[in-house]
Amino acid sequence: MPSNTGPLRVLEKCGFHKEGLAKQNVRINGKWEDHIILAIINEKKTNQVKEEEVRVTACSKMMEYMGGLSTNGYFNGAVSVWRKGEIVFSTGCGKASFQYGIDHTSSTKFLIGSLTKAFTAMLVLILHEQERVDLESRIVDIMPDFPHHDVTVHHLLSHSSGIPNFTSQPQYWDKTMRLPASLNDVISSFLELPLSFQPGEKMDYSNSNYILLTAIIEKLSGQSYSQCLKSEILEKLGMEQTGVSDGRTIIEQLASGHTVWETVKNAEFIDMSFPTGAYGMYSSAADLCKWAEALIHSTLISPGLQKRMFQSTNGVYGYGWFVDEQRKEAGHFGDINGFVNQILLYPEEEAAVVVLSNMNITPVTRIARDLAELMRGGDAAASGRFTAAGLLCPELTGTYSDGRKDISIEGENQLFATVPKYYGVPSKFPLVPVSIKEEEVVCKSRYINDTYTFHFNYEGDVSLTLEEGNGDISTYVRIRKIRGCPERKTEFLDTSVF
């Protein structure tokens, strides 16, 4: 089809490409027909209107969804949804600091934990493209004192090295994380430990892998990790709200980390001198959208190498990313004292979802996947407003078990549930009865979107169905009453208020 054809230029100005037009029968008897040209243009305009309608509806649904979480105090943080070159939804909810009463905005900065690993992996791939390191290079050839001679750069990137995770060691929580340490100090703490399995045998997530990659980046680049990150990625992408936290430098608009034990508490202290390329960065939701766009468009490295980053070599993990082939999704969860975060990339859709929270019990992965579904025009259940029914229900107290874990329900003037959350660490939440009937009592949890439904039978036994904010549903049986727990009354007035 000749490029100087008049009608073709009209169509190209309307956003059509020659390759696409060549596949359509847009000429009759070798001549352009005006009504066919108009039909093609009108069809494009109709599709654009439909896309805009879907986008507006999706934004409305996302606003309603986040509004429901915010209204009930179930989300503290910031979210951004990026699609085809623009942020289509962004909001900040709750408190960046409960202690100082500072609200979140969409530009609040967060410690992003293991979302850092994707940046570290990218730096390694940049060094590879600069021919400074081969992905199959043995670590001992880069660090001569390294004792495990079969471990390669690829093994570190894909968590298939067998090197034990230093953050899982018994002394980490009580001692290691609270004290300053150099990169060499951290490496020395696990360097001589035996491998958990032969390199390449399987995948086992280990922060030690990315601490070693940090040291490799510093050695091969001749810069500190922070300097290399800034020059090779952050400055090139205009990510001015992102960097590495050392725990001492003041970072403006950085949120404080929180947890819950009966009420909101400050998170346990962590010295930020050592996490660096494993889990030591901070960023904002808007900046992470820039990062997502660069990854999807292969801005920093060649498309072939970028594709390898998202290819799972062990059925689970690529380079710095968990890969879900079924969802056509690359993502990563990141947590560090008082912060939980989730980023999801959908390269085929040119889309990304970022959820950052400074409340460590927030089900960020569920929220991110719900926002992704809403972005596509689908549905996700929003959290409805609820009102306390006004009764104490002390007969619910006791220990409940599902055979694997226990939940404790206690309290006189206020019910509390002590329940395991991330990594099995317990949190203690106030419970609010919202529906009281003859056969069941429904309670909502404060601070997290969990629903507790207590069921009664004629023998006086009590069971519990817990629907957690992350979507998990479990059934528990009461195995112990708290001493002095009253018996269930036989007549109740339904005082449900929603």
Secondary structure, DSSP 4 states (H G I P E B T S, - for coil): --TT-HHHHHHHHTT--HHHHHTS--EETTEE-HHHHHHHHHHHHHHHHHHHHHHHHHHHHHHHHHHHHHHTT---EEEEEEETTEEEEEEEESEEETTTTEEP-TT-BEEEETTHHHHHHHHHHHHHHTTS--TT-BHHHHSTT-S-TT-BHHHHHTT-S----GGGSTTTTTTGGGS---HHHHHHHHTTSPPSS-TTS-----HHHHHHHHHHHHHHHSS-HHHHHIIIIIHHHT-TT-EE--SSS--TTBPPPEEEBSSEEEPPP--TTS-HHHH-EEE-HHHHHHHHHHHHTT-SS-HHHHHHHT--SSSSB-SSSEEETTTTEEEEEEEETTEEEEEEEEGGGTEEEEEEESBTT--HHHHHHHHHHHHTT---PPPPP----S---GGG-EEEE-SS-EEEEE-SSSEEEEEE-GGG-EEEEEEEEEEE-SSEEEEEESSS--EEEEEE-TTS-EEEEEE-TTS-EEEEEEEEPPTTPPPPPS--------
